[in-house]
């Protein structure tokens, strides 16, 4: 009885299983070579699929009549020539690919710049036109490389969307390594009248690498109650896989919708955290916003109202503005005009007051030509108020700017506020004694009036400002012990350290190597050098508030 093969079935062979190897001698015999595990015919550049002598020889038969006449040294030279041609072709393809990748990379980089500088996406076409003109002058031979950069409106929009998605993916990937994180929320209305909720993230991993990012800008087309804000923020935390148990603090702008006792955003967030984890969070009023609110206590509306009136008279009428600019030009003034004043952009106040002070004589002359009331320019009390306001707003603006920027930690910012409060106390004493060392504009004005004016009355303004700072920053003062532990771990008394951290702090204070490293790198870099301890956790990371 014979065993027959099953009908209709075929045994398929895999070429890879045959382990065939290309023979080097085939290069000269059949004008072919192996490139990246593929056999390429050097004559027609086609690929020979099966690396078998029969297949290679059969393919060569198509060109045999033309190339079989090459023998000996001529055949070797022809082989070198054909190989060189293939290499040139491959390098050309590689160059085209590299140029294409570079063009795409440039498109992403330029699109990122457009987005960061809040420019319209249509500016991409203009930027490309500029690149083309610059290329024609600087490197005429490479103009085509600039031409291949795509910066159309739709392309820029797609690039920005890709970049935003990539940032989101990075945050999601990093969120699992966060040891502690804080958020800052600010709800404001944009120029089009739409409410926007900005949510910022600051986090810290176990190695004390600090990560800061604008988490998202959320449009709020409806109401902006505490419940609305809570819904948006809670959904955002879930979207980015941010564990609520590691949420340490929240900073807000102090609006009622944020700070309401029962239905405010912070109250609702605390309630949710208590239900889920039984934990609580610190709530901070934004330090910079607090500082701006403190300035309101100065209350010198008699000066600001007239200055706003004068600026609006000059700036809001085209003819007046042109004439005033020409007038300053005739006088060879260092200024070319006046800036607009707006209470929203509070930082501009100091700059405008300084401009107004420096141009007060020119402004007075110009207003006279327009038959405007200039009596206040001859009022020594009003001029005295103006000089004081110029100096104090300059100090407040410098404070504001010192609190801004990336990589600030709460301890440093609190130290800046404490230093300013001490300066206020000093200025109050000095003004009582007519010492204008730190008020240069006041000193200049007093010199011009032959010391007939007194600045003692402004000591009360400084005292009110000091009281306002003490009141508004009281919640930060309650955390001063924690701040001191974090920033001065080698100076703090062990009795002031929480009991669960005392053993570790003693070990740190007695370690001379760590003390030297603390002096060398400072806070917070120093904490990267501390070994992790399971018994204490990473309490220090809980102090890095936004």
Secondary structure, DSSP 4 states (H G I P E B T S, - for coil): -PPPPPTT---PPPGGGGT----THHHHHHSEEEETTEEEETTT--EESS--HHHHHHHHTTTHHHHTT--HHHHHHHHHHHHHHHHHHHHHHHHHHHHHHHHHHHHHHHHHHHHHTT--TTHHHHHHHHHHHHHHHH-GGGHHHHHT----HHHHHHHHHHHHHHHHHHHHHHHTTEEEEEEEEEEEE-TTS-EEEEEEEEEEETT--EEEEEEEEEEE-S---HHHHHHHHHHHHHHTT--GGGEEEEEE---HHHH-TTTSHHHHHHHHHHHHTS---EEEE-HHHHHHHHHGGG--HHHHHHHHHHHHHHHSSHHHHHHHHHHHHHTT-S--------SSSTTHHHHHHHHHHHTHHHHHHHHHHTT---GGGG-HHHHHHHHHHHHHHHHHHHHHHHH-SSS--HHHHHHHHHHHHHHHHHHHHHHHTT--TT-HHHHHHHHHTTT----TTHHHHHHHHHHHHHHHTHHHHTTHHHHHHHH-TTTS-GGGS-GGGHHHHHHHHT-HHHHHHHHHH-TTGGGGGSPP-TTT--GGGGG---
